[in-house]
């Protein structure tokens, strides 16, 4: 897989590159984090279609592990642990941001509101980095830290979206 950031040679590197960039979404020349978050939405819809918090938890754990593995390989090859093209962390954060209100409001909210508010709030918290997102981003300069700051942003977005989405029920 040849990218503008350098070659990914062999099956392992190519697979890691595909996953870390969420199948190329992170290679967007403008706003790769936003592109990765948008590309995550069909995946999030698929995971939530199981209507199981256990499935969401298992998928989240698997995404975390795959993200640490693939982000570690790609970050090392491209010389930057938190390279902008690595967006699998956005996928995990987006899943968490939408899953929290999905289960908290037990299907009372229209999907378009759920996904719109979750997407926007996740992007806001991912960019503004309130505590502990900023702490994780500054202090864990490794693939796990890259993933965990987006987990924290996803939790912020998910919890904050609950009262906002509840307003759509009135």
N, C-alpha and C positions, 0 to 999 in steps of 0.2 A: 504494500500500500504506500504510494508516494504522496506526500503531503507537502504543503508549502513550508512546513516546519522541520522537515527532514524525513528520511526514509524509515519505514517500519519494515524490517526484513524478517522473513520467516513467519510461520503460522502463529506462534505465540505473540510476537510483536504486532502482527496484523489484527489478531483477535483482540488484543488489549487496546489497540488504537480504535477499532470499531466500537468497542464498549465504552471506553473513556470519553470518546467524542460523541457518544450516543448516535452511532451509525452516521457520523458526518455532520450532525447538527452543530457541533461545537466549532466546526471549520468555517462557520459563517463569518464573513469579513467584518460585519457590523453586529455588535451586541450578541456575542456567542452565548453568554449566559441566558439571555432572554430567548434566543433560538433554541437552546437546550431545554429550557422550561416549557416552551411551546411544544417541542417535539415529545416531551414527556407526557403530555395530556392524554393521547390515545392509550398509552401504556397504563396510566393511572385509571382511566375509565375501565380498561380490561381487568385490572386487579380488583377494583371496587365492585365489578359486576358479580364477583363471587359472594358479595355481601357477608364477608367473614372477617372479623378483626384478627383472627388467627392467621388467615391467609395474608393479610396486610402486614402483620408482624413478621411472618416468615419471609415474605418477599422483601421487606425492608432490611432484614438481617442479611439476606443473600445479596441484595444491592450494595449494602455497606461493604461486605467482604469482597465482592467483585470490583467495587469502586476503589478500594484500597489496593487491590492487586493490579488492576489495569491502570489506574492513575499513577501508581508507583513506577510501573514499567515505562509508560509514556512520558511522565514527568522527568524521569532519569534520561531517556533518549533525547528529549527536547530541552534538557538543561534547566527546567523550572518545575518545582514540585506542584505549584498551583497555576499551571499554564492555563490561559484563558480558554483554550480549545477543549480542555478537560471539563466536561459538563455532566458526567454521570452523577456528580454530587448534587446538581440541580434536579436531576430526576428523582433522587431519593427525597430531597427537601420538598419538592412539589407533591410527591405522594403523601408525605406526612401532613403538609399544609391542607390538603383536601380531605384526607382520611379522617382527621380529627373532627371537623364539623359534620362530615358524612355520618359518622357513628353517634356523635353527640346529639344531633338533631334528628336521628332515626328516620331519614327519608322524607322529612317534612319540607325540605327546601328543593326548589326546582334546580335541576342539574346545571342549567346555564348560569344561575346565580352562584351556585357552589363552586363551579370551576372558574368563573370570572373573578370572584372575590378572592378565592384561594390563590389564583395565579398572580393577581396584582399585589396582594399583601405579601406573598412570598418574595416577589421581586423587590418590593420596598424593604423588607427586613434583610434580605440578602445584600442589598446595596448599602443601607444605612448601618447595619451591623450593631444593633443594641446589645448590651451585655446579656448573655455570655457569648454571643456570636463573635463580637470583636475580640474577646479574650482568647477564644479558640483559634481565631484567625491569626492573631499575633503570636501566640505562644506554642502552638502545635504546628510547626513547620515540617510536616510530614504527610503522607497520603491519608492517614487516619484523621489528622486535623483538618485536612481539606474536606473530608466527608462530614465530620462532626459539626463544623460551623454551619453547614447547610441543613443538617438535622436540627440544630438549634433555631435557625431562621424558619424552618418549617414548623416547628412547635410554636414559635411566636405567632406566625401567620395563622396557624390552625386555631389556636386559642383565641386570638383577636377576632377572627372571622365569625366565631359563634354568635356574639351579641349583634354583630352587623347583619348576619344572615337571618337572625331571629326577627329583625325588623321587617324582613320581606314577608313574614308570616302574618303580620298585623293587617 
